[in-house]
């Protein structure tokens, strides 16, 4: 595994509307920033069919932009591309930084709140905690989640909660991250959701952006876990945004007034 990689990203997101837009506002979190093990060498975001109204860093230090879709538009496109240098830190991104206090990541959200299925897993991990140190315990938790909740594209959507996915026994990277965050918080660890990009070893074209989680461990700080791939993030991972759950770190969220349906198309390439 390369200790340091220079990764290029080209990410095109297109919304198509079957009725011209009356009013729509999109919130973008699509800009990676310099951070532990990560340096942004080039990055640009181009909007077609809308105008960037403002840009700011939110409470989690995510670079955020608000885009107003042009009135009467039938499509809006976001083109993000750039070059990021990433160093393999074995998943450890260090001490907590930012405006949001660490205790905020200890609190469950509606998306991560445990129900019966998650409470059973929490109980099992509480027993294992008597015998395992923090890092082996968290790796054991990650492995158990992947064994219990199979990776299945299209099995869930962004509205699914951690409990929903646990009960269904299948999900995607977003669900795996939410489940691990839920259990880790129940065990007393601060935990956060991470969205970003992953260089796949066998392809350039990706289906979507990726998601994983980070758990705050005493003495180490934030440590990443990609449950879906059974590893900690390395030099193939680019962090874009973090938060308490998906909604805090979602690449694009928006509101729209008026009738009609919309279609989402994503084209994403990550390569070395």
N, C-alpha and C positions, 0 to 999 in steps of 0.2 A: 504494500500500500504506500503510495506516494505521501511523504510528509507534508508537502506543500503543492498545491495545484492552482493553476490559473484557469478559471471556468468562464465560459461565455454563455450568456442567456439571451434568448429571443422569445418573448412571451406576448402573444396577440390575443386579446379578449374582445369579442364582438357581440353586441346585443342587437338583435333585429326585432322590430315591432311591426305587427300586421296593421296597426292603425297609427297614423302620425302622432308623435308625442305631444301632449298638452303641457305637462311639466314633469321633469324627472331630475333627481339629484343623486349622484353616485359618490360614495366615500371610498377612496382608494388607499390601500396600504400595500403598495407595490414597489417601494424603494428601499433596498437594503442599505444599511449604514455600516461605517467602520465599527468594529467591536473586537472582543477577544477572538483571536485566530482568524479574523476576517478583515480585508482591506478592499474598499471599493475603488477600482482604478478608473472605470468609466460607467456612467449610467444615465439614461435618458428615458423620459416618458412623453409620448406624443399622443395627443387626443384628437380624433377626427369625429365631428358631429357633436361636439360639446366644448365648453370653455372651463378651464380651471379657475375657480372663484377665489380660492385661498389655499395656503399650505401651512402646516404647523406640526410640531411634535406633540403627540398626545400624552396622557398621563403615564403610559408605559414606554415612552420615548420612541414610539413608532412614528416614522415620517408619514404624515397623513395629508391627502389632498381632497378637496371637495370640487366636484365637477358638475356643472349644470348642463344637462343635455339641451341641445338647440331645440327651440320650439318648432314643431312640425317635422322633426327628424324621424326617419324610419330605421336608421342604424346609428350606432355610436361605437367607435373602436378605440381601444387602448393598446398602444404598442410600447412595450418596455424592453429595453435591451442594454446590455452592458457587459463589463468584464470584472470579475471578482477574484481576488487572490485569497485562498483559504488554506489555513494550516491545520493539521491534525492535532488536536489537543486531547485526544482520547475521550471526548465528550464533556470535558470539564471546562466550563467557560468562566469560572472564578467567582469572585465575591459579588454580592448584590449591588446593583447600581440603579439609579433612576429616581423618579418622583414618587412612584407608588411604594408604600412601605412594605416590608417583607410580610408582615402579618396579614396583608390583604390577600396574599396567595394561600393562606391557610384556610380561608373561608370557602365553603361550597357555594356554587351558583346553581340556579335552576337546572342547568345542563348537566352538572356533575353530582347533584344531590343523590345519595344512595337510596335505593329501594331494596326489596327482599333479596333479589339476585346478587346485588353488589354487597349487601351486608353479609352474605354467606362467604364471599371471597375475603372481605375484611376480617371476619372472624378467623379464617384459616391463616391469613398472613399475621395476625396478632399472635397466634400460637407459634409460628415460625420465627417471629421476632425475638422470642426468648432464647433462640439458639443461634441466630445469624446476626452478623454486624450489618450496618446500614446498606452498604453497597451490594454485598451478596443477597441481602433481602430484596432489594429493589430489582436486581437482575432476575431473581426467582419470581417476583411479581410479574415482570414483563413477560417471562416465558410462560407463566400460567395463563395470562390474558390471551396470548397468541394461541395457546393450546385450546382454550375454552371458546374464544370468539374468532372464528376463521375469517381470513381476509377474503372478501367477496365484493367485487366492484358492482355498484348499483344496488346493493342490498339495503342501503340506508340513504338518507338525505341529510341536509344540513340542520334540519329541525329535530333530528333524533337526539335523545339524551344518552348519557352513559348507561343508565338503567335500561333504556329501550334496547340498546345494542347488546348488552349483557344478557338480557332475556331472550333476544332473538338468536344469540349464538353466532352472529356473523356481523361484519361491518367492514369499514375501510380505515385508513390511517387516522382520520379525524376521530372515529369512535374509539380506536385503541388508545389514542392519547387521552381522551376524556375519561375512559375507564381507569387508566393508571393514575391520572390526576385525582380522581375521586377517592380511590383507595389510599393513595399516598397522603392526602389531606386527612383522611380518617385516622391514619396512623400517626398524625402529628407533624408531617413534613409540609413545608410550603411547596407548592407545585404550580407550574405554569404551562400554558399551551404555546407552541411555537409553529409558525407557518413559514414556509420557505421553498427552496428548490433542492432537488436531489439529482446528482449525476448518476444515471443508471449505467451499469457496466455493459449491458448488452444492447443499448439503443441510444439514439440521440433524441428522437421525438418522444415526448412524455404525454401521458393522458391528462395530467393535471398537476397543480402545485402539490407539495408534500406537507405533511404535518407530523410532529413528534412532540415530546414533552420534556421539561426539565424539572428536576427535583432538587430542592436545596438541602444539602447535607452539611452538618456541622464539620468544620475543619476543611471542607473542600469548596463550598459554595454551590453554584448551580452545576448539576450533572445531567447530561442529556440521555434520553432513552427513546430509540425508535422501535416501538413494540412491533410494528408490522414487519420489520426486517430483522428483528432479534439482535440489534447491535446498538452501540452508542455512536452518535454522529462523529464523522471523521472529515477528511479533506474533500469529500464529495458533497457536503451539505452547505447550503447558503441560508443563513437566517435572514428573514425579512421583517417579521413582526412577532411580538409576544403579547400575552394577556392571560386573563383568568380562564378563558375558554375560547372557543372558535369565534364568537361574536366580537371579542376584543381584538382579534388578530386576523380576521377574514380579509382576503385580498381585495374584494369588492363587496360592498353592501349598499343598497340604495332604496329610494322610495320613488313611486311613480303615481301620478294622477291620471285618470282617464280609463277608457275601456280598451279592450284588445289584449292579445297575448304577446309574450316576448319569447325569443329563442336565444339561447346562449351557445356560442361556439368558442372553443379555446384551441389555440395552436401554440405549443410550447416546445422549445428545443433547449437542451442543456448539454454542452460538450466541452471537452478539454482542448 
